[in-house]
Amino acid sequence: MTRNDIPHGQARVLLTFGDQAELVTALYTADAPLRVPAARIAEQAGLPVNELPGRRFTVASLTRDDADGFTLLDDPRA
């Protein structure tokens, strides 16, 4: 884990604004989050965009510039 306690291969959505989502990951802190298209996360995870903030996901691919392959962790619907 890193100083923000997000394990490698996971992400947490801080907030969405416009068409972007801000993520905290093992590489990005809340002070300098990663921004990715919110619609991509919503589509891959099967959630509406407005339900993304605060949710945690596994991430299949995480680089310094992007994240992809989102799967919802702790799905309350399951």
N, C-alpha and C positions, 0 to 999 in steps of 0.2 A: 504494500500500500504506500501511498505517497502522503504528503502533508495534508492533503484534503480528504484522505481516507476513502478515496474511490479506487477500488481494485482495478488492475489492468483488465481490459476487456469489458469494462462497464462504463456507463455514463448516467448522469442525472440531469434532467432538464430543469434549469433554473426558471426560465420564463420564455415566453414567445412574444414577438413583436413583429408586426407586418407579416412577412412570409418566412421569417427566420426564427430559429430556436437557439438559445444560449445553453451550452452544455458544460458541465464540470466533468472532467475525466482524470485519469492518472497523469495526463500531460497538461491539463488546463485547470486552473483554479477559478474560483468565483470572481476574483479580481480581474482575471483575463480569460474569459470563457471562449470556447470554440463555438463559432456560429455555423449552423448548417440549415438547409431548408426544412422547415417544420413539416411540410407536406410529405417529405420523404420519410421522416420518422413515423408520422401518423399512418401512412400507407403500409409501411413494413410491419408496424406493431399492431395494426388493426384498431387504432383509436382515433377519435376526432382530435383535431389540433388543439381545441380548447381544453382537453384533458391531459395534455402533455406535461405542463409545469408540475414539478415535484415528483414526477415518476422516474423510476430507475429502469435501465435497460441493459441487456448484454449488447455488445457491439462486435460484429464479426470482423470489421476492419477499422483500425484507428491509426491515423497518421498525424503528423504535425499540422496537416492542412485540412483534413476531412475525417468523417466517420460515416460508416455505412453498415447495413445489416443489423437493424435494431429489432430486438425481441424484448417484450415487456417482462420485467421481473416482478414477482409478487402480485400477479394479476388477481384482483379481488373478484373478478367474474368467474374464476376457475374453481 
